[in-house]
Amino acid sequence: MKRSYVPVALLLAVLFLNIIFTQYMVHQYFYEHYTNTIIAAVINVILFPIAFLIYKKGVNVND
Amino acid sequence: MMNDKNNKIPFNEDNYTHNINRNNERKLDRRGFMKTLVGAAGVFAISSLPWGAIAAKELTGLSDKKYPKHKITDVNSIAIGDAVDFAFPSEHDSAILIRLSESKYVAYQNACTHLRCPVFWEKAEGEMICPCHHGKFDVETGEPIAGPPRRPLPEIHVKVQNGAVYAVGVKRYEA
């Protein structure tokens, strides 16, 4: 049972990006730059399937 | 009838661990940790949706409000590069009209978006300046370009009719 911690690191990176884009989104909303708000929101939504794929790959291959 | 009842409550084993079947089952392992992370990403994604929706609503201009049109000044009495103060939409919302060229007028509510000091038109600099903390605004768009303010001035839509300038609406007016 050789474990790989690469998926864990990748997921942590995804979570970090989530935090960054969430704060960016909230700030851009306050500054009334609504296009940037939407871009950040879309990126945040796209990050979820990416995280799910990383999880799927990590579980199947290495456990 | 009493015999139907289970008289052995709690049943006869170690009641705190009866649902743990193998060692370290409750320990957060690598897989469980990754599941938590994916769940967190899902929470972030879901919580982003309302922000995107509200931002889209703002972009479509649904929150632009119309007000009865209000005469600001006559075209003849404002020279190119000059500004005139007025109040719109209510008498307590001070605003400023600036004539940039022969036919181009811009108007903003002139309460600074930092701490609501009045913003002035500095003709020599070509900028709108808030004297309180030296915030500066771009005259074409109302966007903040220097100093503490980070939000644009609320723009007032103007219309020129019969030799007079009228205010007809406000972008994002908050009373």
gemmi code that builds the backbone of each chain (N, CA, C; Angstrom):
import gemmi

chains = {
    "A": [
        ("MET", (0.842, -1.203, 0.000), (0.000, 0.000, 0.000), (0.873, 1.246, 0.000)),
        ("LYS", (1.294, 1.583, -1.214), (2.131, 2.775, -1.330), (1.233, 3.981, -1.531)),
        ("ARG", (1.306, 4.917, -0.606), (0.459, 6.101, -0.712), (1.191, 7.212, -1.422)),
        ("SER", (0.408, 7.961, -2.189), (0.964, 9.167, -2.795), (0.323, 10.381, -2.129)),
        ("TYR", (1.123, 11.299, -1.740), (0.585, 12.513, -1.130), (0.531, 13.672, -2.115)),
        ("VAL", (0.817, 13.367, -3.398), (0.710, 14.416, -4.413), (-0.730, 14.933, -4.529)),
        ("PRO", (-1.745, 14.030, -4.598), (-3.133, 14.541, -4.674), (-3.493, 15.399, -3.472)),
        ("VAL", (-2.995, 15.036, -2.295), (-3.294, 15.836, -1.106), (-2.730, 17.244, -1.279)),
        ("ALA", (-1.477, 17.310, -1.764), (-0.860, 18.619, -1.977), (-1.636, 19.414, -3.018)),
        ("LEU", (-2.068, 18.729, -4.094), (-2.830, 19.412, -5.137), (-4.144, 19.949, -4.584)),
        ("LEU", (-4.800, 19.138, -3.751), (-6.074, 19.587, -3.181), (-5.870, 20.778, -2.245)),
        ("LEU", (-4.770, 20.751, -1.503), (-4.477, 21.898, -0.650), (-4.253, 23.149, -1.502)),
        ("ALA", (-3.582, 22.959, -2.650), (-3.360, 24.088, -3.555), (-4.699, 24.620, -4.072)),
        ("VAL", (-5.614, 23.686, -4.423), (-6.939, 24.100, -4.900), (-7.665, 24.902, -3.828)),
        ("LEU", (-7.574, 24.425, -2.588), (-8.242, 25.131, -1.493), (-7.652, 26.524, -1.306)),
        ("PHE", (-6.332, 26.613, -1.458), (-5.664, 27.904, -1.331), (-6.172, 28.871, -2.408)),
        ("LEU", (-6.269, 28.347, -3.658), (-6.801, 29.177, -4.748), (-8.240, 29.601, -4.456)),
        ("ASN", (-9.028, 28.664, -3.880), (-10.399, 29.003, -3.512), (-10.439, 30.205, -2.583)),
        ("ILE", (-9.572, 30.173, -1.582), (-9.554, 31.277, -0.603), (-9.178, 32.576, -1.306)),
        ("ILE", (-8.146, 32.518, -2.156), (-7.680, 33.723, -2.847), (-8.796, 34.309, -3.704)),
        ("PHE", (-9.437, 33.445, -4.507), (-10.447, 33.967, -5.430), (-11.696, 34.428, -4.692)),
        ("THR", (-11.998, 33.798, -3.547), (-13.152, 34.267, -2.782), (-12.912, 35.672, -2.249)),
        ("GLN", (-11.711, 35.891, -1.705), (-11.438, 37.224, -1.182), (-11.415, 38.247, -2.322)),
        ("TYR", (-10.804, 37.850, -3.450), (-10.768, 38.742, -4.611), (-12.186, 39.103, -5.056)),
        ("MET", (-13.046, 38.068, -5.086), (-14.431, 38.273, -5.523), (-15.152, 39.266, -4.611)),
        ("VAL", (-15.003, 39.090, -3.314), (-15.707, 39.964, -2.367), (-15.191, 41.400, -2.491)),
        ("HIS", (-13.881, 41.544, -2.629), (-13.327, 42.891, -2.754), (-13.767, 43.557, -4.045)),
        ("GLN", (-13.709, 42.813, -5.140), (-14.111, 43.402, -6.404), (-15.594, 43.776, -6.388)),
        ("TYR", (-16.394, 43.019, -5.649), (-17.805, 43.387, -5.524), (-17.927, 44.717, -4.795)),
        ("PHE", (-17.160, 44.884, -3.732), (-17.221, 46.134, -2.980), (-16.758, 47.302, -3.837)),
        ("TYR", (-15.739, 47.087, -4.661), (-15.228, 48.164, -5.526), (-16.116, 48.379, -6.745)),
        ("GLU", (-17.183, 47.627, -6.840), (-18.154, 47.733, -7.932), (-17.562, 47.375, -9.287)),
        ("HIS", (-16.587, 46.468, -9.288), (-16.074, 45.921, -10.550), (-16.751, 44.569, -10.758)),
        ("TYR", (-17.967, 44.643, -11.318), (-18.801, 43.443, -11.319), (-18.331, 42.386, -12.289)),
        ("THR", (-17.679, 42.791, -13.380), (-17.154, 41.785, -14.307), (-16.107, 40.926, -13.616)),
        ("ASN", (-15.204, 41.576, -12.877), (-14.187, 40.810, -12.147), (-14.821, 39.901, -11.108)),
        ("THR", (-15.900, 40.377, -10.476), (-16.603, 39.545, -9.490), (-17.091, 38.262, -10.138)),
        ("ILE", (-17.696, 38.393, -11.322), (-18.243, 37.212, -12.000), (-17.119, 36.267, -12.402)),
        ("ILE", (-16.009, 36.830, -12.909), (-14.878, 35.978, -13.304), (-14.388, 35.163, -12.111)),
        ("ALA", (-14.220, 35.832, -10.955), (-13.732, 35.125, -9.767), (-14.726, 34.060, -9.326)),
        ("ALA", (-16.022, 34.358, -9.406), (-17.040, 33.385, -9.001), (-16.994, 32.161, -9.911)),
        ("VAL", (-16.841, 32.393, -11.227), (-16.789, 31.268, -12.174), (-15.572, 30.398, -11.889)),
        ("ILE", (-14.420, 31.040, -11.634), (-13.215, 30.261, -11.315), (-13.445, 29.418, -10.067)),
        ("ASN", (-14.080, 30.018, -9.049), (-14.353, 29.272, -7.818), (-15.229, 28.059, -8.087)),
        ("VAL", (-16.211, 28.217, -8.967), (-17.097, 27.091, -9.279), (-16.342, 26.016, -10.051)),
        ("ILE", (-15.478, 26.445, -10.992), (-14.725, 25.476, -11.791), (-13.747, 24.690, -10.921)),
        ("LEU", (-13.234, 25.315, -9.859), (-12.262, 24.636, -9.000), (-12.855, 23.406, -8.329)),
        ("PHE", (-14.181, 23.380, -8.140), (-14.772, 22.227, -7.450), (-14.650, 20.933, -8.266)),
        ("PRO", (-15.082, 20.910, -9.551), (-14.860, 19.676, -10.322), (-13.390, 19.291, -10.444)),
        ("ILE", (-12.509, 20.307, -10.507), (-11.076, 19.985, -10.548), (-10.680, 19.235, -9.278)),
        ("ALA", (-11.134, 19.747, -8.129), (-10.817, 19.092, -6.859), (-11.380, 17.673, -6.835)),
        ("PHE", (-12.594, 17.519, -7.364), (-13.218, 16.196, -7.370), (-12.418, 15.221, -8.241)),
        ("LEU", (-11.947, 15.682, -9.397), (-11.151, 14.826, -10.274), (-9.842, 14.430, -9.602)),
        ("ILE", (-9.199, 15.392, -8.952), (-7.947, 15.085, -8.251), (-8.191, 14.005, -7.200)),
        ("TYR", (-9.314, 14.142, -6.487), (-9.649, 13.152, -5.458), (-9.858, 11.777, -6.071)),
        ("LYS", (-10.637, 11.721, -7.166), (-10.927, 10.442, -7.823), (-9.651, 9.750, -8.245)),
        ("LYS", (-8.785, 10.496, -8.937), (-7.533, 9.905, -9.413), (-6.694, 9.433, -8.246)),
        ("GLY", (-6.570, 10.270, -7.231), (-5.714, 9.948, -6.099), (-6.177, 8.709, -5.362)),
        ("VAL", (-7.492, 8.512, -5.251), (-8.011, 7.369, -4.504), (-7.850, 6.082, -5.300)),
        ("ASN", (-8.155, 6.123, -6.588), (-8.149, 4.892, -7.372), (-6.747, 4.333, -7.582)),
        ("VAL", (-5.808, 5.209, -7.874), (-4.499, 4.731, -8.294), (-3.675, 4.257, -7.114)),
        ("ASN", (-3.749, 4.953, -6.029), (-2.712, 4.766, -5.021), (-3.169, 4.127, -3.725)),
        ("ASP", (-4.396, 3.651, -3.649), (-4.802, 3.094, -2.364), (-4.977, 1.593, -2.434)),
    ],
    "B": [
        ("MET", (-46.849, -9.207, 28.018), (-46.463, -8.078, 27.171), (-45.104, -7.540, 27.578)),
        ("MET", (-44.782, -7.571, 28.843), (-43.501, -7.059, 29.297), (-42.343, -7.821, 28.683)),
        ("ASN", (-42.617, -9.067, 28.250), (-41.530, -9.874, 27.718), (-41.033, -9.391, 26.357)),
        ("ASP", (-41.889, -8.626, 25.645), (-41.460, -8.118, 24.339), (-40.340, -7.091, 24.445)),
        ("LYS", (-40.252, -6.464, 25.565), (-39.284, -5.386, 25.696), (-37.871, -5.924, 25.864)),
        ("ASN", (-36.958, -5.195, 25.336), (-35.560, -5.522, 25.517), (-35.138, -5.010, 26.885)),
        ("ASN", (-34.960, -5.932, 27.804), (-34.615, -5.516, 29.151), (-33.129, -5.265, 29.328)),
        ("LYS", (-32.403, -5.492, 28.222), (-30.957, -5.309, 28.332), (-30.546, -4.014, 27.627)),
        ("ILE", (-31.006, -2.905, 28.183), (-30.630, -1.614, 27.615), (-29.724, -0.912, 28.597)),
        ("PRO", (-28.558, -0.469, 28.252), (-27.936, -0.680, 26.945), (-27.467, -2.118, 26.788)),
        ("PHE", (-27.402, -2.556, 25.524), (-27.124, -3.976, 25.353), (-25.716, -4.312, 25.833)),
        ("ASN", (-25.543, -5.564, 25.988), (-24.464, -6.017, 26.849), (-23.114, -6.038, 26.141)),
        ("GLU", (-22.584, -4.876, 25.947), (-21.213, -4.787, 25.449), (-20.708, -3.387, 25.748)),
        ("ASP", (-19.509, -3.124, 25.411), (-18.952, -1.792, 25.646), (-19.665, -0.804, 24.759)),
        ("ASN", (-20.521, 0.017, 25.371), (-21.466, 0.809, 24.588), (-20.791, 1.933, 23.798)),
        ("TYR", (-19.588, 2.285, 24.144), (-18.966, 3.431, 23.480), (-18.247, 3.054, 22.207)),
        ("THR", (-17.917, 1.784, 22.058), (-17.096, 1.410, 20.899), (-17.748, 0.338, 20.054)),
        ("HIS", (-19.037, 0.038, 20.309), (-19.637, -1.084, 19.588), (-19.751, -0.837, 18.091)),
        ("ASN", (-19.705, 0.450, 17.663), (-19.842, 0.706, 16.222), (-18.496, 0.930, 15.548)),
        ("ILE", (-17.418, 0.640, 16.211), (-16.092, 0.727, 15.590), (-15.600, -0.691, 15.334)),
        ("ASN", (-15.318, -0.999, 14.074), (-15.050, -2.372, 13.697), (-13.582, -2.677, 13.503)),
        ("ARG", (-12.793, -1.663, 13.231), (-11.374, -1.970, 13.113), (-10.557, -0.844, 13.734)),
        ("ASN", (-9.313, -1.149, 13.928), (-8.435, -0.194, 14.587), (-8.322, 1.101, 13.785)),
        ("ASN", (-8.294, 2.210, 14.497), (-8.077, 3.511, 13.873), (-9.142, 3.881, 12.853)),
        ("GLU", (-10.330, 3.275, 12.993), (-11.368, 3.588, 12.015), (-11.772, 5.051, 12.083)),
        ("ARG", (-11.756, 5.600, 13.282), (-12.164, 6.991, 13.436), (-11.037, 7.981, 13.150)),
        ("LYS", (-9.859, 7.471, 12.864), (-8.746, 8.373, 12.606), (-8.940, 9.024, 11.237)),
        ("LEU", (-8.547, 10.310, 11.143), (-8.639, 10.999, 9.849), (-7.478, 10.542, 8.992)),
        ("ASP", (-7.781, 9.693, 8.023), (-6.709, 9.184, 7.174), (-6.590, 10.055, 5.931)),
        ("ARG", (-5.705, 9.622, 5.042), (-5.420, 10.423, 3.851), (-6.685, 10.603, 3.011)),
        ("ARG", (-7.425, 9.498, 2.838), (-8.625, 9.578, 2.005), (-9.684, 10.497, 2.623)),
        ("GLY", (-9.865, 10.330, 3.940), (-10.848, 11.176, 4.622), (-10.466, 12.640, 4.548)),
        ("PHE", (-9.192, 12.910, 4.648), (-8.728, 14.290, 4.572), (-8.997, 14.871, 3.180)),
        ("MET", (-8.746, 14.038, 2.139), (-9.005, 14.523, 0.770), (-10.491, 14.763, 0.554)),
        ("LYS", (-11.322, 13.887, 1.150), (-12.769, 14.108, 1.046), (-13.151, 15.442, 1.661)),
        ("THR", (-12.561, 15.740, 2.826), (-12.856, 17.018, 3.481), (-12.473, 18.182, 2.576)),
        ("LEU", (-11.318, 18.065, 1.932), (-10.861, 19.156, 1.071), (-11.800, 19.346, -0.109)),
        ("VAL", (-12.245, 18.219, -0.709), (-13.180, 18.343, -1.834), (-14.486, 18.984, -1.361)),
        ("GLY", (-14.928, 18.581, -0.164), (-16.135, 19.195, 0.387), (-15.973, 20.685, 0.588)),
        ("ALA", (-14.797, 21.081, 1.056), (-14.556, 22.509, 1.256), (-14.597, 23.247, -0.080)),
        ("ALA", (-14.006, 22.622, -1.119), (-14.048, 23.250, -2.446), (-15.494, 23.407, -2.904)),
        ("GLY", (-16.328, 22.387, -2.595), (-17.743, 22.483, -2.952), (-18.431, 23.622, -2.228)),
        ("VAL", (-18.115, 23.791, -0.957), (-18.727, 24.887, -0.191), (-18.323, 26.234, -0.789)),
        ("PHE", (-17.041, 26.363, -1.143), (-16.591, 27.600, -1.778), (-17.350, 27.849, -3.074)),
        ("ALA", (-17.506, 26.794, -3.878), (-18.180, 26.948, -5.167), (-19.619, 27.404, -4.968)),
        ("ILE", (-20.340, 26.723, -4.057), (-21.739, 27.084, -3.831), (-21.857, 28.514, -3.313)),
        ("SER", (-20.952, 28.870, -2.391), (-21.089, 30.197, -1.788), (-20.675, 31.305, -2.750)),
        ("SER", (-20.021, 30.939, -3.867), (-19.677, 31.959, -4.861), (-20.874, 32.320, -5.737)),
        ("LEU", (-21.835, 31.401, -5.825), (-22.942, 31.601, -6.774), (-23.718, 32.893, -6.521)),
        ("PRO", (-24.141, 33.178, -5.256), (-24.906, 34.422, -5.072), (-24.130, 35.669, -5.451)),
        ("TRP", (-22.816, 35.678, -5.186), (-22.024, 36.854, -5.555), (-22.063, 37.062, -7.063)),
        ("GLY", (-21.869, 35.967, -7.795), (-21.915, 36.079, -9.246), (-23.276, 36.544, -9.720)),
        ("ALA", (-24.326, 36.016, -9.092), (-25.684, 36.376, -9.514), (-25.954, 37.854, -9.248)),
        ("ILE", (-25.566, 38.334, -8.064), (-25.829, 39.744, -7.744), (-24.999, 40.649, -8.650)),
        ("ALA", (-23.745, 40.239, -8.909), (-22.901, 41.045, -9.797), (-23.504, 41.110, -11.197)),
        ("ALA", (-24.027, 39.967, -11.675), (-24.658, 39.954, -12.998), (-25.870, 40.868, -13.026)),
        ("LYS", (-26.625, 40.863, -11.939), (-27.797, 41.736, -11.854), (-27.377, 43.203, -11.920)),
        ("GLU", (-26.289, 43.543, -11.240), (-25.810, 44.923, -11.293), (-25.369, 45.283, -12.708)),
        ("LEU", (-24.724, 44.333, -13.389), (-24.217, 44.614, -14.726), (-25.345, 44.839, -15.723)),
        ("THR", (-26.464, 44.137, -15.524), (-27.559, 44.293, -16.479), (-28.274, 45.618, -16.305)),
        ("GLY", (-27.944, 46.364, -15.234), (-28.543, 47.682, -15.046), (-29.936, 47.632, -14.474)),
        ("LEU", (-30.315, 46.490, -13.893), (-31.652, 46.393, -13.312), (-31.801, 47.327, -12.114)),
        ("SER", (-30.645, 47.644, -11.479), (-30.757, 48.485, -10.284), (-30.575, 49.961, -10.595)),
        ("ASP", (-30.428, 50.307, -11.883), (-30.442, 51.723, -12.236), (-31.832, 52.277, -11.958)),
        ("LYS", (-31.846, 53.427, -11.312), (-33.159, 53.968, -10.934), (-33.459, 55.232, -11.729)),
        ("LYS", (-34.701, 55.357, -12.061), (-35.155, 56.555, -12.780), (-35.779, 57.533, -11.794)),
        ("TYR", (-35.506, 58.803, -12.011), (-36.109, 59.832, -11.173), (-36.678, 60.899, -12.082)),
        ("PRO", (-37.659, 61.655, -11.584), (-38.196, 62.734, -12.412), (-37.080, 63.677, -12.827)),
        ("LYS", (-37.072, 64.072, -14.091), (-35.914, 64.828, -14.569), (-35.876, 66.210, -13.937)),
        ("HIS", (-34.662, 66.651, -13.724), (-34.416, 67.825, -12.906), (-33.487, 68.734, -13.684)),
        ("LYS", (-33.899, 69.993, -13.861), (-33.054, 70.916, -14.622), (-31.854, 71.339, -13.779)),
        ("ILE", (-30.659, 71.170, -14.349), (-29.458, 71.529, -13.601), (-29.076, 72.976, -13.898)),
        ("THR", (-28.896, 73.273, -15.182), (-28.454, 74.604, -15.566), (-28.721, 74.804, -17.050)),
        ("ASP", (-28.572, 76.037, -17.492), (-28.660, 76.327, -18.916), (-27.300, 76.089, -19.564)),
        ("VAL", (-27.341, 75.647, -20.811), (-26.090, 75.397, -21.524), (-25.258, 76.668, -21.607)),
        ("ASN", (-25.929, 77.821, -21.766), (-25.197, 79.080, -21.936), (-24.436, 79.494, -20.681)),
        ("SER", (-24.902, 79.060, -19.527), (-24.307, 79.574, -18.297), (-23.186, 78.688, -17.761)),
        ("ILE", (-22.823, 77.631, -18.499), (-21.702, 76.802, -18.062), (-20.705, 76.694, -19.212)),
        ("ALA", (-19.492, 77.215, -18.994), (-18.462, 77.192, -20.033), (-17.793, 75.822, -20.054)),
        ("ILE", (-17.131, 75.519, -21.186), (-16.420, 74.249, -21.297), (-15.309, 74.190, -20.247)),
        ("GLY", (-15.251, 73.108, -19.483), (-14.252, 72.964, -18.430), (-14.726, 73.442, -17.083)),
        ("ASP", (-15.925, 74.000, -17.045), (-16.443, 74.465, -15.759), (-17.358, 73.423, -15.129)),
        ("ALA", (-17.628, 73.642, -13.848), (-18.492, 72.722, -13.111), (-19.565, 73.521, -12.391)),
        ("VAL", (-20.675, 72.861, -12.144), (-21.734, 73.497, -11.376), (-22.292, 72.475, -10.389)),
        ("ASP", (-22.566, 72.938, -9.180), (-23.113, 72.058, -8.151), (-24.625, 72.056, -8.220)),
        ("PHE", (-25.218, 70.940, -7.947), (-26.671, 70.850, -7.868), (-27.007, 69.739, -6.880)),
        ("ALA", (-28.290, 69.432, -6.742), (-28.718, 68.367, -5.839), (-29.651, 67.433, -6.597)),
        ("PHE", (-29.362, 66.128, -6.532), (-30.172, 65.155, -7.246), (-29.914, 63.789, -6.631)),
        ("PRO", (-30.910, 62.937, -6.472), (-32.339, 63.142, -6.757), (-33.068, 63.912, -5.663)),
        ("SER", (-32.604, 63.871, -4.419), (-33.290, 64.664, -3.407), (-32.448, 65.894, -3.094)),
        ("GLU", (-33.019, 66.823, -2.350), (-32.310, 68.081, -2.121), (-31.082, 67.900, -1.236)),
        ("HIS", (-30.950, 66.734, -0.599), (-29.807, 66.524, 0.283), (-28.687, 65.746, -0.384)),
        ("ASP", (-28.872, 65.315, -1.641), (-27.838, 64.569, -2.334), (-27.083, 65.516, -3.248)),
        ("SER", (-26.016, 66.085, -2.731), (-25.296, 67.061, -3.539), (-24.577, 66.345, -4.678)),
        ("ALA", (-24.506, 67.060, -5.795), (-23.944, 66.465, -6.999), (-23.214, 67.549, -7.778)),
        ("ILE", (-22.421, 67.106, -8.760), (-21.629, 68.055, -9.524), (-21.745, 67.723, -11.007)),
        ("LEU", (-21.927, 68.771, -11.813), (-21.984, 68.618, -13.267), (-20.748, 69.280, -13.852)),
        ("ILE", (-20.070, 68.565, -14.746), (-18.862, 69.097, -15.364), (-19.046, 69.050, -16.874)),
        ("ARG", (-18.751, 70.178, -17.515), (-18.837, 70.212, -18.978), (-17.440, 69.969, -19.532)),
        ("LEU", (-17.262, 68.815, -20.182), (-15.926, 68.445, -20.647), (-15.641, 68.975, -22.039)),
        ("SER", (-16.664, 69.068, -22.878), (-16.450, 69.585, -24.227), (-17.760, 70.214, -24.690)),
        ("GLU", (-17.819, 70.531, -25.978), (-19.002, 71.204, -26.511), (-20.287, 70.440, -26.166)),
        ("SER", (-20.219, 69.111, -26.318), (-21.449, 68.347, -26.138), (-21.341, 67.283, -25.053)),
        ("LYS", (-20.185, 67.186, -24.408), (-20.025, 66.112, -23.421), (-20.132, 66.653, -21.999)),
        ("TYR", (-21.135, 66.142, -21.285), (-21.338, 66.520, -19.888), (-21.245, 65.264, -19.044)),
        ("VAL", (-20.640, 65.382, -17.874), (-20.679, 64.274, -16.918), (-21.177, 64.827, -15.593)),
        ("ALA", (-21.856, 63.970, -14.851), (-22.360, 64.388, -13.545), (-22.230, 63.224, -12.577)),
        ("TYR", (-21.857, 63.549, -11.357), (-21.719, 62.545, -10.304), (-22.292, 63.096, -9.023)),
        ("GLN", (-22.764, 62.172, -8.197), (-23.026, 62.579, -6.825), (-21.670, 62.796, -6.193)),
        ("ASN", (-21.483, 63.956, -5.564), (-20.108, 64.299, -5.225), (-19.734, 63.998, -3.786)),
        ("ALA", (-20.470, 63.129, -3.101), (-20.014, 62.668, -1.795), (-18.935, 61.614, -2.025)),
        ("CYS", (-17.748, 61.886, -1.531), (-16.623, 60.975, -1.724), (-16.985, 59.589, -1.187)),
        ("THR", (-16.611, 58.550, -1.925), (-16.975, 57.195, -1.509), (-16.104, 56.696, -0.366)),
        ("HIS", (-15.202, 57.530, 0.104), (-14.430, 57.140, 1.285), (-15.197, 57.530, 2.554)),
        ("LEU", (-15.305, 58.835, 2.833), (-16.022, 59.271, 4.028), (-17.011, 60.391, 3.726)),
        ("ARG", (-17.463, 60.468, 2.495), (-18.556, 61.343, 2.091), (-18.249, 62.838, 2.185)),
        ("CYS", (-16.988, 63.219, 2.102), (-16.670, 64.640, 1.944), (-17.073, 65.057, 0.534)),
        ("PRO", (-17.363, 66.339, 0.312), (-17.688, 66.771, -1.048), (-16.459, 66.763, -1.957)),
        ("VAL", (-16.662, 66.270, -3.156), (-15.578, 66.179, -4.133), (-15.656, 67.394, -5.046)),
        ("PHE", (-14.515, 68.000, -5.327), (-14.482, 69.199, -6.156), (-13.832, 68.915, -7.498)),
        ("TRP", (-14.203, 69.722, -8.460), (-13.608, 69.639, -9.803), (-12.410, 70.571, -9.854)),
        ("GLU", (-11.248, 70.005, -10.086), (-10.026, 70.793, -10.166), (-9.705, 70.972, -11.641)),
        ("LYS", (-10.072, 72.141, -12.155), (-9.988, 72.370, -13.600), (-8.547, 72.291, -14.098)),
        ("ALA", (-7.596, 72.869, -13.324), (-6.209, 72.899, -13.772), (-5.628, 71.487, -13.853)),
        ("GLU", (-6.015, 70.625, -12.918), (-5.461, 69.268, -12.887), (-6.247, 68.318, -13.775)),
        ("GLY", (-7.466, 68.682, -14.103), (-8.316, 67.779, -14.868), (-8.775, 66.581, -14.063)),
        ("GLU", (-8.883, 66.752, -12.744), (-9.285, 65.638, -11.892), (-10.323, 66.119, -10.888)),
        ("MET", (-11.066, 65.170, -10.353), (-11.951, 65.498, -9.244), (-11.218, 65.137, -7.966)),
        ("ILE", (-11.183, 66.075, -7.047), (-10.361, 65.890, -5.857), (-11.211, 66.030, -4.611)),
        ("CYS", (-11.025, 65.075, -3.693), (-11.645, 65.172, -2.379), (-10.622, 65.784, -1.443)),
        ("PRO", (-10.901, 66.935, -0.859), (-9.891, 67.633, -0.059), (-9.604, 66.968, 1.284)),
        ("CYS", (-10.488, 66.114, 1.753), (-10.299, 65.560, 3.098), (-9.045, 64.692, 3.182)),
        ("HIS", (-8.928, 63.720, 2.256), (-7.770, 62.818, 2.314), (-7.098, 62.703, 0.958)),
        ("HIS", (-7.295, 63.707, 0.127), (-6.700, 63.747, -1.198), (-7.037, 62.529, -2.036)),
        ("GLY", (-8.303, 62.156, -1.998), (-8.761, 61.146, -2.933), (-8.990, 61.799, -4.288)),
        ("LYS", (-8.655, 61.082, -5.353), (-8.853, 61.636, -6.687), (-9.732, 60.697, -7.508)),
        ("PHE", (-10.543, 61.295, -8.357), (-11.443, 60.503, -9.191), (-11.243, 60.880, -10.648)),
        ("ASP", (-11.373, 59.881, -11.502), (-11.302, 60.120, -12.938), (-12.587, 60.813, -13.380)),
        ("VAL", (-12.433, 61.907, -14.124), (-13.608, 62.700, -14.448), (-14.484, 62.018, -15.509)),
        ("GLU", (-13.874, 61.173, -16.349), (-14.652, 60.539, -17.421), (-15.556, 59.426, -16.888)),
        ("THR", (-15.062, 58.681, -15.910), (-15.798, 57.495, -15.464), (-16.241, 57.558, -14.012)),
        ("GLY", (-15.633, 58.428, -13.194), (-15.937, 58.451, -11.775), (-15.151, 57.432, -10.981)),
        ("GLU", (-14.250, 56.683, -11.662), (-13.452, 55.672, -10.962), (-12.413, 56.354, -10.076)),
        ("PRO", (-12.154, 55.793, -8.903), (-11.113, 56.363, -8.052), (-9.733, 56.073, -8.642)),
        ("ILE", (-8.856, 57.092, -8.662), (-7.513, 56.863, -9.225), (-6.417, 57.091, -8.200)),
        ("ALA", (-6.727, 57.702, -7.063), (-5.694, 57.890, -6.051), (-6.359, 58.101, -4.699)),
        ("GLY", (-5.577, 57.836, -3.653), (-6.063, 58.106, -2.314), (-6.921, 56.990, -1.765)),
        ("PRO", (-7.576, 57.237, -0.629), (-8.302, 56.161, 0.049), (-9.561, 55.643, -0.648)),
        ("PRO", (-10.312, 56.442, -1.408), (-11.557, 55.865, -1.952), (-11.285, 54.733, -2.937)),
        ("ARG", (-12.081, 53.678, -2.848), (-11.902, 52.530, -3.735), (-13.137, 52.275, -4.589)),
        ("ARG", (-14.228, 52.981, -4.351), (-15.437, 52.770, -5.154), (-15.688, 53.994, -6.016)),
        ("PRO", (-16.239, 53.808, -7.206), (-16.501, 54.951, -8.083), (-17.624, 55.830, -7.535)),
        ("LEU", (-17.612, 57.097, -7.950), (-18.712, 57.989, -7.608), (-19.962, 57.553, -8.357)),
        ("PRO", (-21.140, 57.619, -7.731), (-22.372, 57.269, -8.447), (-22.621, 58.249, -9.590)),
        ("GLU", (-22.709, 57.696, -10.783), (-22.864, 58.544, -11.961), (-24.323, 58.951, -12.127)),
        ("ILE", (-24.503, 60.213, -12.531), (-25.851, 60.704, -12.820), (-25.980, 60.835, -14.330)),
        ("HIS", (-27.038, 60.264, -14.883), (-27.258, 60.365, -16.317), (-27.821, 61.739, -16.639)),
        ("VAL", (-27.213, 62.405, -17.614), (-27.681, 63.745, -17.972), (-28.164, 63.751, -19.420)),
        ("LYS", (-29.026, 64.711, -19.712), (-29.578, 64.845, -21.050), (-29.659, 66.335, -21.367)),
        ("VAL", (-29.272, 66.697, -22.586), (-29.346, 68.099, -22.989), (-30.588, 68.275, -23.842)),
        ("GLN", (-31.435, 69.224, -23.442), (-32.693, 69.438, -24.150), (-33.010, 70.934, -24.166)),
        ("ASN", (-33.303, 71.468, -25.316), (-33.734, 72.864, -25.451), (-32.801, 73.840, -24.732)),
        ("GLY", (-31.501, 73.641, -24.902), (-30.549, 74.567, -24.315), (-30.418, 74.483, -22.811)),
        ("ALA", (-30.829, 73.375, -22.233), (-30.646, 73.196, -20.801), (-30.171, 71.768, -20.534)),
        ("VAL", (-29.509, 71.588, -19.406), (-29.003, 70.265, -19.042), (-29.899, 69.697, -17.942)),
        ("TYR", (-30.345, 68.471, -18.158), (-31.228, 67.831, -17.188), (-30.566, 66.588, -16.618)),
        ("ALA", (-30.822, 66.326, -15.338), (-30.454, 65.047, -14.731), (-31.665, 64.130, -14.844)),
        ("VAL", (-31.428, 62.897, -15.350), (-32.571, 62.008, -15.570), (-32.509, 60.732, -14.731)),
        ("GLY", (-31.342, 60.339, -14.246), (-31.291, 59.091, -13.488), (-29.961, 58.941, -12.795)),
        ("VAL", (-29.905, 58.008, -11.862), (-28.676, 57.770, -11.110), (-28.295, 56.307, -11.234)),
        ("LYS", (-26.992, 56.095, -11.452), (-26.481, 54.740, -11.438), (-26.160, 54.396, -9.987)),
        ("ARG", (-26.817, 53.377, -9.459), (-26.536, 52.920, -8.094), (-26.672, 54.022, -7.065)),
        ("TYR", (-27.837, 54.539, -6.907), (-28.054, 55.543, -5.879), (-28.474, 54.860, -4.586)),
        ("GLU", (-27.771, 55.156, -3.510), (-28.141, 54.603, -2.213), (-28.410, 55.748, -1.261)),
        ("ALA", (-29.623, 55.857, -0.807), (-29.976, 56.963, 0.089), (-29.606, 56.587, 1.520)),
    ],
}
model = gemmi.Model(1)
for chain_id, residues in chains.items():
    chain = gemmi.Chain(chain_id)
    for i, (resn, *xyz) in enumerate(residues, 1):
        res = gemmi.Residue()
        res.name, res.seqid = resn, gemmi.SeqId(i, " ")
        for name, pos in zip(("N", "CA", "C"), xyz):
            atom = gemmi.Atom()
            atom.name, atom.element = name, gemmi.Element(name[0])
            atom.pos, atom.b_iso = gemmi.Position(*pos), 0.0
            res.add_atom(atom)
        chain.add_residue(res)
    model.add_chain(chain)
structure = gemmi.Structure()
structure.add_model(model)
structure.setup_entities()
